[in-house]
Structure formats: C-alpha cells, structure tokens
Amino acid sequence: MHQDQRDRTHNLLKSKNIARALFANPANVTWLTGFARPWRVGADLYTGGPALVWYEDGTFTLIVMDAQVAEAANFAAQTNCRVLGYQGYSFEEQPAGFDLLASTLKKLVSASQSTTDMGIETRHLPLFLADVLSQSKKLNFVPIDNWLNPLRITRTPEELDKMRENFALIKIAQNAARDTVQVGRLELDVWYAIYQSMQSAAKETLPLGNDCTVGRRMGGPALAVEILPSDSFIVDLSTQLHGYWSDSCVTYYATEASAKQVAMHRTVAEALDLAISMAKPGAIAKDIDQAVRQFIINAGYPSYPHHTGHGIGVIGHEAPRIVPHSDEVLQKNMVIMLEPGIYYPNETGVRLEHAVLITDDGAEILTQYDLNIVPNSMDKYGH
C-alpha cells in the first residue's frame, strides 16, 4: 500500500543527498503510508502530537500513539514501512504523550548513523519536537515542506480506487439531500439527512463539510433557515474516506423553478460542460478559469466570487487551483473539481460541480450524480 509514493519520495531524497527526514504534514503522512488519523470532534487529549513519518536510508517508519498502532499496521504493513507506537492514554499514571513521543523520536535520531543533512517539514512540526531534535545531535536541518507537493498532484491507481469509493458515497448523500429539500423544512433538516445517510453507508464516523444552504444565502453552514417555495438550495458536500477527500455540488429546488432559475441553471450547467471539455493534459489553469468565467459574463450574469476549481486528494484543496492567476499545467492522472456558479445574494443562486480525472483523451467524470435538477423544465435540465 502506497509503495509507489514511498519509492518516489526515496528517489527524490536520494537525489538531494538527504539520507534521513521527518515528515509531519498530515497530508504527506497519509500519502506516504495510507494512514489517516481517525476523525473525531475536538482535540485528542492523550496523543503527544501529529502522526509522523521518519525516513532513513530508504526505510519509512510511521510513528503514532499506541491506540492507533493496530489500525496503522493495516495500512503500512509491507516492505520498507514500519509502525512505531508510543503510550498515549493511561489511568495508572499521569498521561505523558508529549514526553513519550519526544523520547521515541529522540531515540530514532540518536540511533541514526547518517552524517548527511536531515530534512524536516518545519511548518507542521510542533516546536517542542524541534527542540528535541536540535538537542539530540549537532544536526544540519534542511526544510523540505513543499518537496512532496509536485509528486502528490497526480493519482496512482490505488489512490483512484479510494477516491472512486468516496465519490460513490457522496452520491448517496446527494440523493438524501434531494429528497429532503422541501418547502417548510430547515437547512438543518437537509444537513441531518445527509449526515445520517453518509454514516450509514460508510459504517463509520466521517467528517462532513462545506455548504448546505438556500440559494439566497449563497453558501455556508446549515442553519435553522426555513426553505421557501421560491428557494433554490445549494448542497456542496465533501468528506474524507480512507484518507482521501471528495467534493461535490448540486443545486436543488423545492418546487417548480422560476424561469430565471431555469435559465441560471442551464447557463451554469453549460459553463461546467465547457470547463470539463477544456480539462485535458497541457491545459493552463488560468485559461480554464478565464473561459468559464467569461462564458457566465457573456450570458448576462455576474462573475462568481470564488475559484472555478481545484485539485483534490489527501487534502480537500490540492494543486492545481483553477483561478485567474494560476499558470499551473494540467497533467494526466490529476483529479480536479470544477464548480462555476451564478448568485444573486438574498434572492437565489446556482452552483454545480463535478470531479474529473484528467486522462490522455480529456476528462473522465468521477461524480456520478444528476446535476440537472430543475423540476418541470426543459430538455436535459429536467427529470
């Protein structure tokens, strides 16, 4: 599992003459090992810090709290990836996760025979661990915070399998939203239905994010806001499954959409089709953003106040960003989200979003739900 990612990382570090390194960025820990820290609300009172990956001379060691060792071993139990635990929770003595994690890391560094520079992801490493490292030996630290970013933006077949499963889960959640958007219900009613359907299907507790609002609010967390007969309803959902993120957006209608809403929905759907048609290897991110944004404007609508899209993977917003200033080039096996919209604040709004995989032949749509939800309207934009 994730052997390809570790092999590429090893080759990169070797080319930079880095024989040992410490990875602290949670996204990189997941990318290297497949392990994602179990999701929970609030801080873990017993863990000594984030999960870490220690690298030395081609061997990767995942460092986690003892309660996570068994789960981590399921992800990392293969050649050249070890799992090392430290005690977290204790009732027989005062919990000392911070000290025990520091001690575990100190032993690894002290036992190291390497005399070359040591790479460290400084931006995600807690200060107390940096102090431990500096005291262990006379080390020359090399910041490596962004080194894995270029490697992380394209997906392996193993990663794509995980993401496809997550997007299938999102379809279930969007179906629950569609069935719950009714006049007189609250935004919170829709949110609860989404959450219940997703957890039941996954058979585990998962995070749930993004927008679940009437269109006149444009976006935000679900509130005790009643759905009116004139409302569109924007459901922009994402969750993390197997360490990888999904995303999605569909706009629903509680009753028959107005002529204005039908026209808006049609235009956004066509803008999304344009974006998907441009998503191919060699395309420039800002060119897609400009073309899609201009399509909306040319149709007589205001430009939307957000990105046209973004990459997705072990974090919800990976490179490339489909924005006006980005010169990033699309590559085969990137997975990106595309999400144009039209908004009239305090009146109505429409946003539609698909996930696409960049292939040699263009874009493969990964989100298999119906975006064209306009009751009693025309052509492909109706049921």
N, C-alpha and C positions, 0 to 999 in steps of 0.2 A: 504493500500500500504506500503510495506516494514515493516510490523508489525513484521514479524519473525526476521528481523535484529535487530529491537529495543528490542525485547524480549530477544534475546541472549546477546545483549550488557548490558541490565539491569542486567541479571543474572551474567554476568562477573563482572560488577562493584560492585554489592552487595557482591559477593564472596571476593572481595578485600577491602571491607569496605569503598567504595567510594560512598558517597551519592550525590555528585554533580560533574559535569565535564563539560569541554568546549572542543568541537571538532572543529578544524579549518582546518584539512586536507580536501581539496575539494573532494577527493575520498571517504572519510568517510562520509562527509555531504551527498553526493549522495546516498551512500549505506544505510545510516540510514533513509533517507526521500524520496528518489526518485527524489529530486530536483537537477538539474544540471544548473549551471549558464548559461544563454543564451550566445551562442558563438558569438563573434564579433572580428574583426581585431582591434588591438590596445587596449589601456587601457580605462576603463570606467572612465570618468573624474569626476563623481559625487558620485560613491559608496564610502563608508567610509572604505571598506576593504572586505575581503572574506566573503561569506556566512558562518555562524557559527551555531552550534547546542549546545544549553545549556541543560544540563541534571540535574534534581534534583528529587530524590526520586521516580524514575520510570516515570517521565514526561519529554518528549523531546520538546524543543522549537526551531524552525528554525528561525534564525534572518537574514533578508535580507533587501535590500533597498526597499522603498515603491513601486517603479515601478515594482518590482518583486513579490510583495505580492500576487496578484491575481493568477499568474502562480504557485507560490509556494503552494498556498492553494489547487490547484488541485491535487498536489502530496501528501500533508501532512494532508489533512482534514479528520482525523479519530481519533479514541480514542488515547489519550496519546501523541498526536503530535500537537503542536500549531504553529502558524506562527506569528511572531512579526516583524513589519517593522519600519524603521526609514527614515526620509526625506533625499532624495538624491538631485535630481535636483530642482532648484529654480531659478526663474527670478526676483522675487520681492525682494530678498535679496541675499547676497553672499552665495553660496552653502557651507555647512558645514558638509558634510557627515562624515568625520573623527570624529569630535566632537560629532555628534549626535549618531553615532554608539557607541562611548566610553561611552556616557551618558546612552544609552539603556542597555549596558552590566553592567555598574556600578549599575544601579537600580536593576537588577536581582540579583547581588551578595549581595547588601545591604539588600534586602528583604529576602534573604535565611536564614532559621532558622537552617540549619545544622551546626554542630560543628566539623564534621569529616574532613579528608583531602579532598582537591579538586584536581581532575585530570585535567590536561591540556595538549593538544597537542602543545608542545612548539615550535616545528620545523616549524609550519605553522602559528603561531600566530604573527601578527605584534607587534613590540616592544612597540609601543605606547599603545596597548591594554594590554600588560603585565604590563606596568607601572600603568595603571588604576586599574587593579586587585590588584596589590600589595598595592595600596593606599586605597582601599575600606575597607578592614578589615585586621586584622592580620591573614593571611592565610598560611597554610602549603601546598604548591603546590607539587603534585606528577606527574612527567612526564608520560604520557600514550601514547606516539607517536606510538608505534608499537603494542599496545594491541589488536587492531581490525584486524590486519593482518591475524592471523590464522583463524578468523571467516569469513573473506572476500573471501577466496580462493575457496570455493565451492558455487555453484549456487542454488538458490531457483527456483521453477517452474515459479514464476513471473519474475525473472531475465532472465531465459532462454527464455521466451516468447519475451522479449525485444531484446535479442541478436539474436534470430532467425529472427526477423523482420529486424534487421540491416544487417545480413548476406544475406538476400534476396535482400536488397538494393545494397550491394556490387556486387552481381551477375549482376545486371543491369549495374553497372559501368564497370565491366569487359567486358561485351558484347559490350559496346560502345568503349572500348579500342581495342578490337579485330577487330572491323570494321574499325577503324581509322588507325591502323598500316599498312601503305602503303609506298612504295618507293617514296621518294621525299617529304613526309610530314616531319614536325618537331616534336621533342619530345613535344613541347608546344601545337601543334595541338591535340595530343593524350590527353594531360592533360586537355585542354579546353573541349573536347568532354566528358571526364569522369565527369568533374565537372558539366557540364550542365545536363547530364543525371541523375546524382545523385540528384541534387537540384530539378529537375522537378519531379522526382519520389517521393521524400520526401515531396515536397511542403513546404520546409523551408530551411533556410540557415544552412549549416552544415560545420564543418571543414573537410579538406581533407589532408591526409598526406601520407608520405613515398616516394617510388621510382617510377619514370616513365622515364626510360632511355633505350637507345640502350644497348645491352648486353656488348659491348666493354667497356662501362663506369662502369659496374657492379652495379651501383645504384646512387641515389642522386636525387635532384630536377630536374624537366624538364627544359631544356634549348633550345635555338634556334639551336639545332643539327639536321641535316638532316638524315633521315633514308635511309640507303644504301641497295642495293639488298642483300648484304651478312649479314645484321644485324639480330641478334635476338633482342627481345625487352622485357625488364623486367618491369612488372607492379605490384608493391607491394603497395596495397591500404589499407587505414584504415579511418574510420570516426567514429564520436560519434553521437549516436541516443538514445534518452531517457536516457541520462547519461551513456550509456554503449558503449564500443568500439568494433569495428570489425577489422579484418585484413584479408589479402589475398595476394596471389602472383601467377601470371600466366606468362609464357614466350611465346611470340608470334613470328611469322616470316612473314615478308612482302612478301617473295617469297618462292620458294621451299627451304627447309632447306638442308644444306650440309650434307654429310654422317657423318661428325664429329658432327654436331649439332644434328642430329637424334640420334646418339649413346649417346651423352651427355644427351639429353632429356630423353631417355629411362632409363639411369642409375639413374638420379635424381628422376624420377617417381618411380622406383623400390626402391630407398632409402627411399622415402616418404612412400611407402607401408610398408616397414619394420618398420619405426617409428610408423605408425598407428597400426600395429599388436602388438607392444610392449606396447602401451598406454593402461594400464589397472590398476585397483586398486592394490597397493602394489609395482608397478614398481618404480625403483630408477631413478631419472632424469639423473644422470651421466651415468648410464648403457645404456640408450637410446641414449644419445649423442655419447658415445664411439662406440656403434654398428653401428650407421648410418654413423658416420664419417669414420669408418674403412671400411664399405661397399664401400664408394666412393673411398677410397685409394686403396682397393683391386681391384677395376675395372680399376686402372691405372691412376686415376685423382688426382689432388692436393686437400688437405682438404680445405674446405670453411672457410673463415676468419670471421665467425660470429657464433652466437648461433644456435643450432639445433631447438630451440623452446622456448616458454614462455607462461605463463598463460595470460589470458585476462579477463577484466571485467570493473570495473569503472575507471581503467587506462589501457593504451594500453599494458603495460608490468607488469602483476601481477606475483606473485609466482604461480607455481614453474618455475624456469628458467632451461631449458634443456641445460645444459652446463657441461664442463668436471669436475668441482669442486663441483657440487651440489649433496648433499645427500638427497634432498627433495623427499618425497614419494608421488606418485600419489594417489589421493583419488577419490571415486565416486562423481560425480557432479562437478568436476573441468572442466573448458573449457580451452584447451591449443591449441596453434598454433604450427605447425611442419613445418619446412622450410629448407630442405637441398638445396645445390646448387653446381654448378661447374663453375669456372670462369677462363678465360684466358684474363687478362687485355689487353686492346687495340685491342682485337680480337673478342671475343664473350663470352657469359655467359648464364647460365640457372639457374633459381630458381623457385621452385614450393612449394606451401604452402596450407595446409588445416587447418581448425579449427575442433577440435574434442571434443566431450563431453565424459568424462570418465563414463562408466556405469558398472554395475555388469558383463556384458558379454564382455567388451572391450571398443572399441571406436566407437562412432556414428559420422559420418562426418556431420558437420553443413554447410559447404560451398559447395553449390550445383552448381558449375560451372565446365566446362570441362578444365582439366589441360593438356590434351593430344593434344595440338595444334601444330602438325607438318605436314604441307601440303605435300601430296603425299608420305607419309612414310608408315610404315607397321603396321600390327596388330592393337592393341587398341591405338597406338600412332598417328593415323591419323583420318581423318573425316570419 
